[in-house]
């Protein structure tokens, strides 16, 4: 999934301009838990500023845990709003192949 983090906003020429940082992550269970790097969330001041893009749909995400010393973090999205089906562990995949439908 793509992770979009709003890191700031400012008025310029009478228009509000927002700035974002981006990262990636992947689902680790069907409940909507996502594993990502902690540095992706480093600039988050407002937990509502985190959006996950899954299958073209933006979903609000909230941080669950952040472990800066190992650069890992987990996010949670409302899995009721998406259809996550993990393929069987016995199915072998190829690099770049989607294993979550």
C-alpha positions, 0 to 999 in steps of 0.5 A: 500500500502507499502511505501518504502523510500530511506534514504541513500546510501554508498559505501562498498567494491566498491559497492553502498549500499542503505538503506530504511525504510518502512511504509504503507498507503491506498488510500483515493480517485481515484485520487491517494491520499494516507494517511500515517503516517508522521513518515514514511516520516521523513527521506526523504531528496529527494522527488524522494526517495519515492516509493509506491508498489501497486498490485506488481507495484512500483510507484513514489509518492510525498509528498502533505502534512505532519502534524508532530504534528498529525503524518499524511501525504498524498502522491500522485501517478499518478492514470493514471498508475493504476486502482483504483476502490472504492467499494460502501460505502454501502458494508460492509467489514471485517477486512483485506478485500481489499475494493479497487480493 
